[in-house]
Amino acid sequence: MTPKAPRDDFSDADIEVTEPKTYAAGMGGVFHSMEPAILEMGLGRTVKLMTKINQKDGFDCMSCAWPDPSHRKIAEFCENGGKAVTWEATPLKIQRAFWQEHSLTSLEDKTEYWLGMQGRIVEPVYKAKDSDHYEPISWDRAFGIVAEHLNRLEHPNEASFYTSGRASNEAAFLYQLFARVLGTNNLPDCSNMCHESTGTAMSYSVGIGKSTIAYNDFGEADLIIIMGQNPGTNHPRMLTALQEAKENGARIVAVNPLPEAGLIGYKDPQRVRGYVGKPTQIADQFLQIRSGGDMALLQAISKRVLAAEAAAPGTVLDHDFIERHCDGFEAFAEHIAQVDEREVEQATGLSQAEIDELADRYLESDRVIIAWAMGITQQRQGVATIKEIINLLLLRGNIGKPGAGASPIRGHSNVQGDRTMGVWEQMPDSFLDALGTEFGFEPPRDHGVDAVNGIRALDEGKIKVWMGLGGNLLGAISDTNLAESAMRKTELSIQLSTKLNRSHVITGEEALILPVLGRTEVDEQLTGPQYITVEDSVCAVHASHGQIPPISDQVRSEVATVGGIANATLGDRHGIDWLGMIDDYDVIREHISHVVPGCESYNEKTRTRDGFILPNGPRDERRFDTATGKARITVNELEPIACPPGRLLLQTMRSHDQFNTTIYSLNDRYRGIKKGRSVIFVHPDDLAELGLEDGQTVDIFSEWKDEPDRVLRGFRTVAFPTARGCAAAYFPEANVLVPLDSTALESNTPVSKAIVIRMEPSTTPVGVGRPVVV
């Protein structure tokens, strides 16, 4: 039986708050994954897909980028992976009557959850300049509209090509090729808003912006430090790797402003004890750090490492590694010696004893992995903080040996692959040279816009055509009101999508939605069924094969859509056979093998069952391709965050039933929230000091320099054991509070983890308020 789309939107008026959970997964994880799958897709479709997700002959999960082990289990997916499959592979379709019934104006007040629940988009739709409705059109007309707009631009930089991490390597390569043949490097992507700080810091320090470990290193580590990450919700399969590491003797330390269920306990649903036994304790130590205090903590640990070396010379530091492979140590040591312990305590909110305990764990461990995610990258000093992570690892040679290294945990399934394939506004000349040689043209050399600067360019009228290969930029980017106002100034906005989201509702003067295949669906082209490839968080590249028929014969693959647009816009300019690449993806992969470093013989390598691992200098041979030819131990100046009295530091975060901006339900059961998202988590002592009560309705104001306050009205306070002086609210609802100009130094990533806010009692009912600037 086909499910029905909800007609009415959902209200937060009946939010329920219960006690947060103390462990993740177990029977609850299985139930909450499989129940919606069976109800939405039916038993047969569920079994077919769930036994093929992340399998070597199956399809790659479209949610997180957690790597796959060499030996796969029968059920090699997590709760949210199962929900992602259900969300994509639902048989529910948006009917033509929907576009007639719903104007864009009427859709503006709809939630992301309601929009996503309407079903799959099954034919191209177009909003004309003076219309408030989408209407179905043919693919040829859609391609013609895009081509007409692009070809009449005064300069190619008046177009921008945004990319989501769900795009395949083949689609991403074709997309960036099209943009550069057109003449622009305007290739912002979702990395700009998440791990750009990682790439910036690691490229400078070790010569590559990717993880320096392999999957098996977790099982060989003595100590794993997890910073600014919630694996129980965002990368649940990581909990299995952590459990196995503990069984091998590893110790785990969690550093986070909020206690998260997955780092407290874990019940492995693949084992009997996951149902009847006690949860495995994951974190041996939990450091409840103040938002933005991670850099101070890392410097304090490094200071203790250097002090231990001074007390017992030659026994603590890896002098041979430092001498052979590093530079900058002397300046670093001099700088770290001046770290003020009182400033550290103030910045972190931690005691000396807690910091000493972590330092002792580090000193006692020969093999250390430090993992992090957006809790680190989205800080004002995110780049410097990651440089301090690298500093700490380098001091004892914890890069380039088994069980040790830097482990940035990517959020979206192929966000790393997109960058490898050239989706970046700042690709190096070596890549552009190879691309130009392969296809016989001169690529543009000036850097393009990233996500934040792309919004600025839209707002200033400098970008007239904006295209999104997947994703939901307006849901993900900071400063929601400004971003939406900017998008309305474009002449044409284009989305390649599977389901509705906010970026389809707020459009340019004209707009197109082009429906594309999901990962679960068979991709049939002229030469037969095609496979695509993706890259995970540890640089492993492998194939993904769709399993079920497309939901509609009007849905095209991302490759066919991008190639069709390129062919309509550019024709045979430079002799590039766009249609030939659509007909046979081997042709694209052959080009990739000639252009992308490490991808030689790409067709052959990706046809093996295990795929292949991209080369990684620091991991493979302790080779550091930096400007100095060595790993760089850096000096970074701490800049404490000023938070005036009566204010808190707010971080945005996902709920449990959520992936990026996609909302699977209105529940966040690990944190005890049901039937709503309009909540702000605050320590009970902070509520008392502010004269507020648990459950009170408040307006939340963000304060930024001399700009007008941004405000969210009608949010419910939830007394929660956050770090003192800190608060948390859900993304994307709280994005309106993040100023566009509040970005991380060097990386330009929105600072979503340290927003200065105040709260005032509200007369707006919960769930009714709209984000505004006052």
LINGI-V73773 format. One line per field, one symbol per residue. ss: DSSP state (a for helix, b for strand, c for the rest). phi: phi as a letter, one per 40 degrees, with the letter a starting at -180 (. if undefined). Layout:
ss: ???
phi: ???
//
This chain:
ss: cccccccccccccccbbccccccbbaaaaaaaaaaaaaaaacaaaaaaaaccbcccccbcccccccccccccccccccaaaaaaaaaaacccbccaaaaaaccaaaaccccaaaaacccbccccbbbcccccccbbccaaaaaaaaaaaaaccccaaabbbbbcccccaaaaaaaaaaaaaaccccccbaaaaccaaaaaaaaaaaccccccccccaaaaccbbbbbcccaaaacccaaaaaaaaaacccbbbbbccbccaaaabbbcccccaaaacccbbcccbbbccccccaaaaaaaaaaaaaaaaaacccccccaaaaaaabbcaaaaaaaaccccaaaaaaaacccaaaaaaaaaaaaccccbbbbbcaaaaccccaaaaaaaaaaaaaacccccccccbbbbccccccaaaaaaccccccccaaaaaaaaaaacccccccccccaaaaaaaaacccccbbbbbcccaaaacccaaaaaaaaccccbbbbbbcbccaaaaccccbbbbbbbccccbcbbbccbbbcbbbbccccbbbbbcccbcccccccbcaaaaaaaaaaaaaccaaaccaaaaaacaaaaaaaaaaaccccccaaaaacccccbbcccaaaaacccccccccbbcccccccccccccccbbbbbbccccbbccbbccccbaaacbbccccbbbbcaaaaaacccccccbbbbbbcccccccbbbbbbbbbbccbcccbbbbbccaaaaacccccbccccccbccccbbbbbbbccccccccccbbc
phi: .ccbccccccbccbdbbbcccbabggddccccccdcccccbgcccccdcccbcgccbbbcdcccbcccccbcccbbabdccccccdcccdccbccdcccccbcccccccccdccdccchccbacbbbcdbbbbcbcbcccccccccccccccccadccbbbcbccccccccccccccdcccchbbcbcacddbbbccccccccccbgacbdbbbdccdcbccabbbbfabcdbcadcccccccccccchcbbbbbacbcbdcccaabcccbcccbbccccccccabbcccdgcccccccccccccccccccbdgbbccccccccbbbgccccccccccccccccccccgbcdccccccccccccbcbbbbbaaccccccdbdccccccdcdcccdbgcbgadgaicbcccccdbcccdcdchcacbdcdcccccccccbgabccbcccccccccccccccgcbbbbbbcggadcccccfdcccccccccccabbbcabbcadccccbcdbabbbcbccccccbbbdchcbbbbabccbgcbacbbcbbcdcacccbcccccccccccccbfcdggccccccccacdcccccdccbcdgbdfcccccccccgabccadcccafbbccccgbcbcbbbccbdccbcdgbbccbcaccccabfccbcacbbcccgbbgibcbbcbcdccdcccgbbcgccbbbbbbafbcdccabbgbccbcaccccgbaaacccdccdccccccbccgcgcdcbbaccbbbbdbbccdgbcbcabb
//
